[in-house]
Amino acid sequence: MIETAHAAQAPRATGRIYLDKQSPAAYQALVGTADAVRATAADAGLDRIMVELVNLRVSQLNGCAFCLDVHTRAALRAGETTRRLGVLAAWRDTELFSARERAALALAEAATHPADALAQERAYAQAGEVLDDDEISAVVWVAIAINAFNRVSILSKHPVREAPAR
């Protein structure tokens, strides 16, 4: 669900360490979880675009530049449009997202802000109208996984770098 930052050591000027590099066994366990979540989403029939929309919305809410960069590129590779990506932060105010996508986005937001019990109840009710139990579970797991990766990248201050010239 995330690409590993490319520096071997933390930029000590920021006072941060790259958690993925400092504790590779823990990070690999998280990657294993992400692999299981990816398989769960595929088994539930979630398409790659819906998964990436969830990854992106959660990363927007958390303010994770690194994951936004990674998952914007992944969404575009999966066939998502720049128009929909451009309005994702305001998904409730557009007609560009399907009922299934809207339900997934509401669940992702509820998983990202679990203390909001009313939002959780509304999200589950909305999801129950258009998603089956396997799909609901998969969406929540995708949100849980990207929330974890967001925290790794935010706390590590993983940089978003310019792509090398070809």
N, C-alpha and C positions, 0 to 999 in steps of 0.2 A: 503494500500500500504506500510505501515511501521509498524514495531513493536515498541511499546513505550519502551523507556529506563527504566531500572528497579530501578534506584535510586530515592529516594524521594526528595532529595535536591541536588542542584548543588555542584560540587566539587569546593568550593570557592578558592582553591589554583590556579585554572585556570582562575578565574575571570568570569566564565561563569555560567549561570543558565540554567536549562533544561526548555526551553520554553514551552514544552508540559505539564510540571508539574506546572510551574508558572502561566500559563494562560490556564487552562484546557478547558474553554468554547471555546476559539479561536481554540485550537487544535482539539476539537471535531467537530467543524464546518469544519475544514480541512479534518478530517476523513470522515465526511458526504459527502464532495465533492468527496473524493476518492471512496466511495461506489457508488456514482452516476456515476463516470467515469468507474468503474469496470463494472457496469450494461450496460453502453453505449457501452463499448468494446465488451461485450458478445452479446448484441443485434445486433451489427454490424458484428458479426461472427468472431471476432479476437480470435484466440486460445491463451491459457494461455502462451505458449512458446513465441509467438510474443510479447505479453504484457511484459513479463519478459525481453526479449531482449531489448525492448525500455527502461524499467526501469533501466536495467544494463548499457546500453550505455550512457544514460543521467547521471547516477551516476558516471560513469567513467569520463565523461567530467567535471563534477563538483567536482570530487575528494572526494566523500562522502563515507568514509569507512563503516559507519554504514549501509547505504542503499545498498552498494555493498554486504555486508555480508548477509543481509536479503534477497535480491533478487537473489543472487547466490543460496542460499538454496531453494528458491521458484522455481527457474528455474529447478534445479535438481529434485525436487519433481514432477514437471510437465513433466519430461522426457527429458529435454535438456541434451546434452552430455558435458562432460568436455572438449572435443576437441574444440567444437564450442565456449564454454565459454572462453577457453584459447586464442582464436584468435579474439574475438569480437572487441577488440580495433583496429584491423586492418581488419575489415570486407570488406573493399573495395579491399583488396589485396588477397582475397581467393575466392574460388568457393563453399564454404560451406554453403552460405546463398542464399535462393531463391530470385527471383526478387521481390516478395511481401515483404520479410523481408528486403531486401536492400532498398526498397522504404520507409518502415517504419523507418528504421534506419536513412536514410537521412532526413526524416521529423522530427524525434526526435532531430537530431543535429540542424536543422534549428530553431526549437522551443526553443532550449537551447541557441542559439546564434542569437537572432532575429535581431540584427543590420546588419547582413550579408544578404542584400537583394538579391544579386545574388545567394547565396546558397539557399535561400528560393524559388526563381523562379525555379531553377534546381530541387529542391526536390519536389515541387508541380507538375512540368512537369513529372518527373519520376513516382511519385505516381499516377498521372492521367492515366498512361498507364496500371497499374496493380491493382489499388485499386479503389473501388467505393467511392462516396462522403461520405457515412456513415463510411466507413473504414478510410478514410483520417481524417475525423473529430475525430473519436475515437482515432486514433494514436496520433494526436496533443493533445487531452485532456489527454491522458496517460502521454505524455511528460510534459505537463503543471503541472499535479498533482505531478509527481515525482520530478520535479524541485522545487516545493514548499516544499516537504518533505526533499529534500536534504538540502535546506537552513535551515530548522528547525534543522536538525541533525548536520549540519556543525557548525552553530552558537551556538548550545548547547554543542558541542563537545561530542555527544553521543558516549560512548565507545563501542568498539567491544571486547567482553570478551570471554575467553575460555569457551566452553560448560562444564557444570558440568559433572563429571564422573558418569556413571550409574552403 
